[in-house]
Amino acid sequence: MKKYFLLLLILAIFLVLYFWPFPGVQKPAEPALETEVTDQITVDEVEEPDEGEESEGLEVVARELQIPWEIAFLPAPDRLSAQAGAGRQEGLPDGTLLATERPGNLAVIRDGKVVSRIAVSGVYHSGEGGLLGMALHPDFRENKFLYLYFTYREGSQTKNKVERYIFDGDILSDRKIIIDNIPGAANHNGGRIAFGPDSYLYITTGDAQAPNLAQNINSLAGKVLRLRDDGSIPEDNPFASAGSAQADAVWSFGYRNPQGLAWDQAGRLWSTEHGPSSLVLPNCCQDEVNLIEKGANYGWPDSVGGKVKAGTMASKLHSGGDTWAPSGAAYYNGSLFFGGLRGQSLYEVVLQGEEVVELKRHFKGEFGRIRGVSLEPDGFLYIITSNKDGRGVPQADDDKIIRLNPKLIFSY
């Protein structure tokens, strides 16, 4: 009897500590109601690549990749797309697909086959680190600039950097460091890079498993950074006059491990972020979708999902006791889509201006772990799986890139 009484007492104390409104702490709105979506097609119906034939639903466009992290299509000259969004290439793809593979290769894919793998010198693949984000310059057709984010070692330290290359379709050349000395670790390296509608380069960095660095404005860890295409600092960055080279690059701060970036039709920047990994609330789960504002503090480690310290930004949506493990994100037709690694789903956050209306879940368990989703200039969404990352159950032809016709999700 005493044993049960003690368990009830511990549970009661935990509930009081979690839900009691302590001074200086505010609670944002509860997570949006999740809708389980039964899609029109399942993984069993995914088509093999056809010879020149357009798929009406889902089509595997690449397979047998080694932990792909980001993709991009090379644009064809003088072919423009009305589907291109903020920060995306406007040239319709020429058929060449690039994919970063975390062990350190840039995979070149044509006609559904990997035709070459270009080793990126200096990549340190350990844990969640390695070759991660990639972005093509908005003027890639003219300058051939390709940007890569990757983990490297300097002495005994693990760090991350962004480098720029010229890519002619076959080789990387003219290597230039855009920013380096970003703190790194086996986990929490961030790694997403994307050009915004202002033509500046945005970079997500993780806290490198040192949570307090996220609140240190003089550290590059746990931040969203903003740079010119050559690595120089825009004059309107919020901390550009702070007198620190690190602070100069910071656009916003207070993150644990943000891995998704996407702009909506109004030019607002949204991000996805991994919450803590403890087994027990309030230090468990609580993955976030954030609306990013210039100079804002998103609170980590003091603010976590449902608890927001005064003076920091509340998330627009968090997962509560569920785990999405959100990574790459894309905006399409009024919704923010993101891949779920632990959640093994394509998530859709229906937006109305700056507010979340609904959370939908597509293809639950159909593809395994989803690293991200990308909107490409052909108007299709591309899903990237991550079943070979040591935390999934890979199938014989994993990992894959799957093309999704948005008509499967939206009614016109």
Secondary structure, DSSP 8 states (H G I E B T S, - for coil): -HHHHHHHHHHHHHHHHHHS--TTEE-------EEE---S--GGG-B---SS---SSEEEEE-S-SSEEEEEEEEEEEEE-TT--TTS--EEEEEEEEEEETTTEEEEEETTEEEEEEE-TT----TT-SEEEEEE-TTHHHH-EEEEEEEEEETTEEEEEEEEEEE-SS-EEEEEEEEEEEE--SS-----EEE-TTS-EEEE---TT-GGGGG-TTSSTTEEEEE-TTS---TTSTTTTSS-HHHHTEEEE--S-EEEEEE-TT--EEEEE---B-SSTTSB---EEEEE-TT-B--TTT-BTTBEETTS---SEE-TTS---EEEEEEETTEEEEEETTTTEEEEEEEETTEEEEEEEESTTTSS-EEEEEE-TTS-EEEEE-TTSSSS---TT-S-EEEE-GGGT---
